[in-house]
Amino acid sequence: MIARPYSKTTTRLLSVLGLLTVMMTVAVSCSDGDEEEVFDDGFVPSVLRIGYLPSTRVVAHRGFWNTKGSAENSLAALEKAAEEGFYASEFDVRLTSDSVPVISHDTRIQKLLIETTPYARIRDTELRNGERLPTLQEYLKKGKNLNIRMVLEIKTHMQSGYDLRAVHITLAAVREADMENWVEYISFSLPVCREIIRLSPRSSVSYLTGDMAPAKLKEMGFTGIDYPYEALKIRPEWIQEAKKEGMTVNVWIVNNLQMMYDFILRDVDFITTDRPATLKELLKRY
């Protein structure tokens, strides 16, 4: 977008005003799930583009968990992300030994390996905010009443066959909940992603690992890349390559304020962050 020309005096004034505005930013304390994002001074971006309107949207990593009454991958985190108007809430799915899909990032809960533990043994496990461990069906039911996209990561399992079983069970649950138009899929596993594409070709599917060129993924049927920021700093040309292929670009996990600005100015479609309120505020200040 080409900015409207300004006089030198006006440009200086706008720059000063803009810098003063963005100096109010949000700092996160991640030590406690009840800690909220609070305003703090001290950050000035290296670049302030006058007249630029960003198109980047916010994806809350594991939901909006760093706010009062919330916890990672909780129903409250999903609901609070929707209340804040974020584009999407990301969450993680794993299978128990009896093939119940539960929402958990970690492989273990209460020192028990989830994929070798029956659901009945962990169903009453409490999250940090007092909720019990949610199932995928419960998460989808909650999301159905909220105006927010859901970015579903199918985690990899250690036992043979569990990953593809997770794909089949997950897709069936999404169809049963009538949430196919609201759920997008991501995974570090190429076979998992390809199985999703095969079984649900109209779904949005992005690869997480960051080791393949967008054009190659496009040939496989992927709709986007969802790469770690380190990968896109090494290969920044992949951002434009993906866009040229008609693919979306998501970058994770971006918690650094300067890095947020850098990727906004690179016109990535989405930023996944543990600091969604911060990113939302920064986007408002352009």
C-alpha positions as CSV (number, residue, x, y, z in Angstrom):
1,M,0.0,0.0,0.0
2,I,1.5,3.4,-1.0
3,A,1.1,6.0,1.8
4,R,-0.2,9.4,1.0
5,P,2.6,12.0,0.8
6,Y,3.0,14.4,3.8
7,S,5.0,17.5,4.4
8,K,8.2,17.0,6.4
9,T,6.7,18.7,9.4
10,T,3.6,16.6,9.3
11,T,5.6,13.4,8.8
12,R,7.8,14.2,11.9
13,L,4.7,15.0,13.9
14,L,2.9,11.8,12.9
15,S,6.0,9.8,13.6
16,V,6.4,11.3,17.1
17,L,2.7,10.8,17.9
18,G,2.8,7.2,16.6
19,L,5.9,6.4,18.7
20,L,4.3,7.9,21.8
21,T,1.2,5.8,21.2
22,V,3.0,2.5,20.7
23,M,5.2,3.0,23.8
24,M,2.2,1.8,25.8
25,T,2.4,-2.0,25.4
26,V,1.4,-5.1,27.2
27,A,3.7,-7.2,29.3
28,V,2.8,-10.7,30.3
29,S,3.6,-12.6,33.4
30,C,3.4,-16.3,32.6
31,S,4.2,-17.5,36.1
32,D,0.5,-18.0,37.1
33,G,-2.6,-18.7,35.1
34,D,-4.4,-16.0,37.1
35,E,-1.9,-13.3,36.1
36,E,-3.3,-10.9,33.5
37,E,-1.6,-9.0,30.7
38,V,-1.0,-5.5,32.0
39,F,0.2,-2.3,30.3
40,D,3.8,-1.3,30.6
41,D,6.0,1.3,29.0
42,G,9.3,0.8,27.2
43,F,8.9,-0.4,23.7
44,V,9.4,1.5,20.5
45,P,9.3,-0.4,17.2
46,S,12.3,0.0,14.8
47,V,9.9,0.8,11.9
48,L,6.7,2.8,12.0
49,R,5.0,2.8,8.6
50,I,2.8,5.9,8.2
51,G,-0.6,5.1,6.6
52,Y,0.0,1.3,6.8
53,L,-3.1,-0.8,7.6
54,P,-2.1,-4.3,8.8
55,S,-4.1,-7.4,7.7
56,T,-2.5,-9.7,10.3
57,R,-4.9,-11.5,12.6
58,V,-4.4,-12.9,16.2
59,V,-4.3,-16.6,17.1
60,A,-4.3,-17.2,20.8
61,H,-1.9,-20.1,21.5
62,R,-3.7,-22.6,23.7
63,G,-6.4,-20.0,24.1
64,F,-6.4,-16.8,26.1
65,W,-4.9,-18.4,29.2
66,N,-2.9,-15.6,30.8
67,T,-5.9,-13.8,32.2
68,K,-7.9,-14.2,35.4
69,G,-9.9,-17.4,35.7
70,S,-8.2,-19.1,32.7
71,A,-5.7,-21.9,32.0
72,E,-4.0,-23.3,29.0
73,N,-6.2,-25.4,26.8
74,S,-9.2,-24.9,29.0
75,L,-12.8,-24.1,28.0
76,A,-12.4,-20.8,29.7
77,A,-9.3,-20.0,27.5
78,L,-11.4,-20.7,24.4
79,E,-14.3,-18.6,25.7
80,K,-12.1,-15.7,26.7
81,A,-10.4,-15.7,23.4
82,A,-13.8,-15.3,21.7
83,E,-14.8,-12.6,24.1
84,E,-11.6,-10.6,23.1
85,G,-12.4,-10.9,19.5
86,F,-9.3,-12.8,18.5
87,Y,-9.4,-14.5,15.0
88,A,-8.8,-18.0,16.4
89,S,-7.9,-20.1,19.4
90,E,-5.3,-22.8,19.0
91,F,-5.6,-26.1,21.0
92,D,-4.0,-29.5,21.2
93,V,-5.6,-33.0,20.8
94,R,-4.2,-36.3,22.1
95,L,-5.7,-39.8,22.4
96,T,-5.9,-41.8,25.6
97,S,-5.3,-45.5,25.6
98,D,-9.0,-46.1,25.0
99,S,-9.1,-43.6,22.1
100,V,-10.8,-40.7,23.9
101,P,-9.5,-37.4,22.4
102,V,-8.6,-35.0,25.2
103,I,-7.3,-31.4,25.1
104,S,-3.7,-31.4,26.3
105,H,-0.4,-30.1,25.0
106,D,1.8,-32.2,27.2
107,T,2.3,-36.0,26.7
108,R,1.8,-36.5,30.4
109,I,-0.8,-35.4,33.0
110,Q,-0.2,-36.0,36.7
111,K,2.9,-37.9,35.6
112,L,0.7,-40.4,33.6
113,L,1.4,-40.8,29.9
114,I,-1.9,-39.9,28.3
115,E,-1.7,-42.3,25.4
116,T,-1.1,-45.3,27.7
117,T,-3.7,-44.3,30.3
118,P,-7.5,-44.9,30.1
119,Y,-9.7,-41.8,30.1
120,A,-11.4,-42.8,33.3
121,R,-8.2,-42.5,35.2
122,I,-7.5,-38.9,34.2
123,R,-11.0,-37.5,33.5
124,D,-11.2,-35.7,36.8
125,T,-7.7,-34.1,36.5
126,E,-8.0,-30.4,37.3
127,L,-6.5,-27.7,35.3
128,R,-4.9,-24.6,36.9
129,N,-8.2,-22.7,36.9
130,G,-10.2,-25.6,38.5
131,E,-11.7,-27.0,35.4
132,R,-11.4,-30.7,34.7
133,L,-9.5,-32.0,31.7
134,P,-11.8,-31.3,28.6
135,T,-12.5,-33.8,25.9
136,L,-12.5,-32.8,22.2
137,Q,-16.3,-33.2,22.1
138,E,-16.6,-30.8,25.1
139,Y,-14.3,-28.3,23.4
140,L,-16.2,-28.4,20.1
141,K,-19.5,-28.0,21.9
142,K,-18.2,-24.9,23.7
143,G,-16.7,-23.5,20.4
144,K,-20.0,-24.0,18.6
145,N,-21.6,-21.2,20.6
146,L,-18.7,-18.8,20.1
147,N,-17.8,-16.6,17.1
148,I,-14.2,-17.8,16.8
149,R,-12.1,-20.0,14.5
150,M,-10.6,-23.1,16.2
151,V,-7.1,-24.1,15.2
152,L,-6.8,-27.8,16.1
153,E,-3.3,-29.4,16.4
154,I,-3.2,-33.1,16.3
155,K,-0.2,-34.0,18.5
156,T,2.1,-36.8,17.5
157,H,2.0,-40.0,19.6
158,M,4.8,-42.5,20.4
159,Q,2.8,-45.7,19.7
160,S,2.5,-47.0,16.2
161,G,-0.9,-46.2,14.5
162,Y,-2.0,-43.7,17.1
163,D,-1.4,-40.7,14.9
164,L,-3.6,-41.8,12.1
165,R,-6.2,-43.1,14.5
166,A,-6.3,-39.6,16.1
167,V,-7.0,-38.1,12.6
168,H,-10.0,-40.4,12.0
169,I,-11.4,-39.9,15.5
170,T,-10.8,-36.1,15.4
171,L,-12.4,-35.6,12.0
172,A,-15.4,-37.7,13.0
173,A,-15.9,-35.6,16.1
174,V,-15.7,-32.3,14.1
175,R,-18.3,-33.6,11.6
176,E,-20.6,-34.8,14.3
177,A,-20.4,-31.4,16.0
178,D,-21.1,-29.7,12.6
179,M,-18.0,-27.6,13.1
180,E,-16.2,-28.3,9.8
181,N,-16.5,-24.7,8.7
182,W,-15.0,-23.4,12.0
183,V,-12.0,-25.8,12.5
184,E,-8.6,-25.5,10.9
185,Y,-5.9,-28.2,11.3
186,I,-2.2,-28.2,12.0
187,S,0.4,-30.8,12.9
188,F,4.1,-31.4,13.0
189,S,3.5,-34.7,11.3
190,L,3.4,-34.8,7.5
191,P,1.5,-38.1,7.4
192,V,-1.1,-36.7,9.8
193,C,-1.6,-33.6,7.6
194,R,-1.8,-35.7,4.4
195,E,-4.4,-38.0,5.9
196,I,-6.5,-35.0,6.9
197,I,-6.2,-33.6,3.4
198,R,-7.2,-37.0,2.0
199,L,-10.2,-37.4,4.2
200,S,-11.3,-33.8,4.4
201,P,-10.0,-32.1,1.2
202,R,-12.0,-28.9,1.8
203,S,-10.5,-28.3,5.2
204,S,-7.7,-25.7,5.9
205,V,-4.5,-27.7,6.7
206,S,-1.1,-26.2,7.6
207,Y,2.2,-27.8,8.3
208,L,4.1,-26.8,11.4
209,T,7.6,-28.2,11.1
210,G,9.1,-25.4,9.0
211,D,11.3,-27.5,6.8
212,M,9.5,-27.5,3.4
213,A,9.1,-24.9,0.8
214,P,5.5,-23.6,0.3
215,A,5.3,-24.6,-3.3
216,K,6.0,-28.3,-2.4
217,L,3.3,-28.2,0.2
218,K,0.9,-26.7,-2.2
219,E,1.4,-29.6,-4.5
220,M,0.4,-31.9,-1.6
221,G,-2.9,-30.0,-1.1
222,F,-1.9,-27.9,1.9
223,T,-3.7,-24.5,2.2
224,G,-1.1,-22.8,4.4
225,I,2.2,-22.8,6.3
226,D,2.3,-22.4,10.0
227,Y,6.0,-22.1,10.7
228,P,8.1,-21.2,13.7
229,Y,9.5,-17.7,13.6
230,E,13.1,-19.1,13.4
231,A,12.3,-20.8,10.1
232,L,10.8,-17.6,8.6
233,K,13.7,-15.5,9.8
234,I,16.1,-17.9,8.0
235,R,13.9,-18.2,4.9
236,P,11.8,-14.9,4.8
237,E,11.2,-15.4,1.1
238,W,8.9,-18.3,2.0
239,I,6.3,-15.7,3.1
240,Q,5.9,-14.3,-0.3
241,E,6.3,-17.7,-2.0
242,A,3.4,-19.0,0.1
243,K,1.3,-15.9,-0.8
244,K,2.1,-16.4,-4.5
245,E,0.8,-19.9,-4.2
246,G,-2.4,-18.7,-2.7
247,M,-1.5,-20.1,0.8
248,T,-1.9,-18.5,4.2
249,V,1.0,-17.7,6.4
250,N,1.0,-18.2,10.1
251,V,4.0,-17.7,12.3
252,W,4.5,-19.1,15.9
253,I,5.1,-18.6,18.8
254,V,5.8,-14.8,18.6
255,N,5.9,-13.2,22.1
256,N,8.6,-10.6,21.5
257,L,7.1,-7.2,20.7
258,Q,9.7,-6.2,18.1
259,M,9.3,-9.5,16.4
260,M,5.5,-9.0,16.3
261,Y,6.0,-5.7,14.5
262,D,8.5,-7.2,12.1
263,F,6.1,-10.0,11.0
264,I,3.2,-7.5,10.8
265,L,5.2,-5.5,8.4
266,R,6.0,-8.6,6.4
267,D,2.2,-9.0,5.9
268,V,1.9,-12.5,7.5
269,D,-1.8,-13.5,7.7
270,F,-1.7,-14.7,11.3
271,I,0.6,-14.6,14.3
272,T,0.2,-17.2,17.0
273,T,1.2,-15.9,20.4
274,D,0.9,-16.4,24.1
275,R,0.3,-12.7,24.3
276,P,-2.8,-12.2,22.2
277,A,-4.0,-9.1,24.0
278,T,-0.6,-7.5,23.4
279,L,-0.8,-8.3,19.7
280,K,-4.3,-7.1,19.4
281,E,-3.3,-3.8,21.1
282,L,-0.4,-3.3,18.8
283,L,-2.5,-4.0,15.7
284,K,-4.9,-1.3,16.9
285,R,-2.2,1.3,17.1
286,Y,-1.3,1.4,13.4
